[in-house]
Amino acid sequence: MGSTGTATDETAGERRQLINVAYRLLGSVTEAEDAVQDAYARWYGLPQSRREEILSPGAWLTTVTGRICLDRLGSARARRERYVGAWLPEPLPDRTEWDHPGGAGPTGPADPADQIVLDESVAMAFLVVLESMTPAERVAFVLHDVFRYPFAEIADVLGRTPAACKQLAASARRRVSVARAPVTATTTGQADVVRQVKEAWETKDVATLVGLLDPTAVMTADGGGMVGTVLRPVEGGARIAQYMVAIADKAPGLELLERSVNGVPGLVAQRAGVVMTVASFDVSEGRVTRIWAVRNPQKLRPWAREG
């Protein structure tokens, strides 16, 4: 191991990777940042002689971050049982769509959300499937299938044998297969459908909305008990269309924007420049099959706009 300065530089450079791992494990930007901060606190809490003995600080930090996330996933299940309504992962903006000359956008250059790579592994549909896994399955699957960590290293995180970790990842993979999570999606096709939904929503065209929604579509909203929204999923294209028009009637002045949500075409609803709702969509064969609407203000902090 090199000097202390070199070690510090090396560990500081791991933060982006750790944030990416932790967000996929926890589905929360805030909790991911807390987990990574905790891991760094443990690193700097080690005696200098111990730090110098560690050949790969990055691997050490990943292992510790993974263990912290594993613990938090276990406690999160209990917290979410007390959560008001449905719990959804925190949506992520694409900063490049907001920061442009003459336009205000989400603020905070040091925001950990800016460090998260927007790819298929953070699509809302994918994150929702991850929520169905046990904590151990999720850790094994994310570390191996998303980040390509070997099972020998994952075994250190989970405290199990590499063979057991391999079985956990396989079980998680089956959950993904059953849920038909879209690992890849035609972005252009989805953007077209989302644009049509936006136009029909703005004109309160129920018939067009019904045509754009799959008859078995499901809409889930997350208000966290802090803002008004449906507490249970709305099922059926016709019912969802009627609900969307009812929202438009009750919210005059609401502006809809086409924006990427977790790297996938979605919609953002704002009033007087304040983001009120971020909606993600799952599109199959030209129709919307799932809508996830996040309204909890605490989960919309990365979308906050400058005054």
C-alpha positions, 0 to 999 in steps of 0.5 A, spaced: 500 500 500 502 506 498 502 513 502 496 515 506 495 521 501 495 515 496 490 511 499 485 517 501 485 519 493 484 512 492 478 511 497 475 518 495 475 515 487 470 510 489 464 514 492 461 514 485 461 506 484 459 505 491 453 510 490 451 506 484 451 500 488 447 502 494 442 506 490 440 499 486 440 496 493 436 501 497 432 504 491 433 511 495 438 516 494 438 519 501 439 512 504 444 510 499 448 516 500 447 515 508 450 508 507 456 510 503 458 515 508 457 510 514 462 506 510 467 511 509 466 513 516 468 506 518 474 506 513 477 512 516 475 509 523 480 504 522 487 505 525 492 507 519 496 501 520 490 497 519 488 501 512 495 500 510 494 493 510 488 493 506 491 491 499 484 494 495 481 499 499 475 499 494 474 492 495 473 493 502 469 499 501 464 495 497 464 489 502 462 494 508 457 498 503 454 491 501 453 489 509 450 496 511 445 496 505 443 488 507 442 491 514 438 496 512 434 492 507 432 488 513 429 494 517 426 497 511 421 492 510 419 493 517 418 501 516 415 500 509 409 496 513 408 502 516 408 507 510 402 510 508 400 507 501 405 504 496 412 505 497 416 506 490 423 507 489 426 515 489 426 517 481 432 520 478 432 526 473 437 526 467 440 533 469 442 534 462 435 535 460 434 541 465 441 545 465 440 549 459 441 556 458 435 560 460 432 554 464 432 553 471 433 546 473 434 541 479 440 544 483 445 541 487 452 539 483 454 535 489 447 531 489 449 524 490 443 523 484 448 526 479 453 520 480 448 515 479 449 512 472 442 512 468 441 505 465 436 499 465 438 497 472 435 503 475 429 503 470 423 504 475 420 497 472 427 494 474 427 497 481 420 495 483 422 488 481 428 488 486 423 490 491 420 483 491 426 480 493 429 478 499 435 482 502 440 477 501 437 475 494 437 483 492 444 483 494 447 477 490 443 479 484 445 486 484 452 485 485 453 479 481 448 480 475 449 488 475 456 489 477 459 483 475 462 482 482 465 474 483 461 470 488 467 469 492 467 477 494 459 477 494 460 471 500 464 476 504 458 481 504 453 476 505 457 471 510 455 465 506 459 460 501 460 462 494 455 456 492 449 459 496 450 466 493 450 463 486 443 460 488 441 466 491 442 470 485 439 464 481 433 465 485 433 473 484 433 472 476 427 467 476 423 473 480 426 478 474 424 473 469 417 472 472 415 479 473 417 480 465 422 486 467 424 490 461 431 489 461 432 493 455 426 497 452 425 501 445 426 508 448 424 512 441 417 507 441 416 509 449 417 516 448 412 516 442 407 513 447 408 517 453 408 524 448 401 521 446 399 520 453 401 527 455 397 530 450 391 526 451 392 528 459 392 535 457 386 535 453 382 531 458 381 526 452 379 520 456 377 515 449 384 516 447 387 515 454 383 508 454 386 507 447 393 508 450 393 504 456 393 496 456 386 494 459 390 490 464 394 496 466 396 498 473 397 505 476 401 505 483 402 512 486 406 514 492 405 520 496 407 517 503 401 520 507 404 527 505 400 529 499 393 526 497 393 520 492 390 514 492 393 509 497 392 503 493 393 501 485 388 503 480 387 497 476 384 497 469 386 502 463 379 505 463 379 507 471 386 509 470 384 514 464 378 517 468 383 518 474 388 522 470 382 526 467 380 527 474 386 529 477 387 534 471 380 537 473 382 538 480 389 541 479 388 547 474 395 550 472 399 543 472 404 543 467 406 537 464 413 536 461 417 530 457 423 528 461 427 522 462 425 518 469 431 513 471 433 514 464 427 512 461 422 517 458 417 519 463 413 525 465 414 530 470 408 535 473 409 541 476 406 547 478 409 554 478 416 551 477 415 546 483 415 539 481 409 535 484 409 529 481 414 524 477 411 519 473 414 513 470 411 508 465 412 501 462 410 500 455 409 494 451 407 493 444 405 500 444 401 501 450 402 503 457 402 497 462 404 500 468 404 507 471 408 509 477 407 516 480 411 519 485 408 524 489 412 524 496 416 531 496 421 527 500 423 523 494 422 529 489 428 533 492 433 531 486 428 534 482 427 541 486 428 547 482 431 554 483 427 559 485 
